[in-house]
């Protein structure tokens, strides 16, 4: 038995997905399941349609497949998705009878509804990813900015002290020494201020790349492939 990610398993999955299955009439046997399925009891003696499609969504550089299973009764009433899934777990027999009606238009409508729901879920997840990454960038930017600004404040105090000392220096040599110290501190402060702007530009660049990545992901490729459609009856 292979894991689904194994190349041989993937080959079998792709082979199954590429099969062209004709319309068929299938009889499900409630009693043959051996366990009571209360939600299906009301469907005994009824018939309808089931269809399965695969939705492939290529978003944020990753392809994800979703199974879209929809069903209706003979009268066109939509089946709850869990009931449609439970029907497929029952023992079944493919009948040779001719199909006595075409699949109802409501069946395609149910597939479109499921498709929309899954695409919205993908968008919501991508939005959450974007918000999380932006919050990380903003938190990092705030921490960096606060740290650098605190260093600037420390230098401002040191510059004031040096300037005050230079003012009361007794000799020209001392005054020149303190003036030189002041200039070095001011140069260091200016470098820190430039560093703040450089880091902000770096953060803005990362945010822009993140936005571009999300925009690319939102311009996703969506493909829906029908796997099968069957007319069912439940006995």
Number of C-alpha atoms within 10 A of each C-alpha: 6 9 9 12 9 11 11 13 14 14 13 13 12 11 10 12 15 12 10 10 13 10 14 17 22 21 18 22 18 21 13 11 13 10 9 10 15 9 11 15 12 10 18 13 9 13 20 23 26 24 22 17 19 19 21 18 21 18 22 15 11 9 12 13 13 15 18 22 23 28 29 24 19 17 10 15 12 19 20 14 16 12 17 19 15 13 22 11 13 19 15 18 12 13 13 9 9 8 13 8 10 9 20 15 9 15 23 14 13 20 23 15 13 19 23 12 12 17 18 12 12 17 17 12 12 17 14 12 13 17 12 12 15 17 12 12 16 15 12 13 18 13 12 15 18 13 12 17 16 12 15 20 12 12 18 15 11 16 21 12 14 20 18 12 15 21 13 10 15 10 10 10 10 15 18 13 15 21 18 14 17 20 15 13 18 17 12 15 21 13 12 17 17 12 14 19 12 12 15 16 12 13 17 15 12 15 17 12 12 15 14 12 15 19 13 13 17 16 11 18 11 15 12 17 14 17 19 16 21 21 25 25 21 21 15
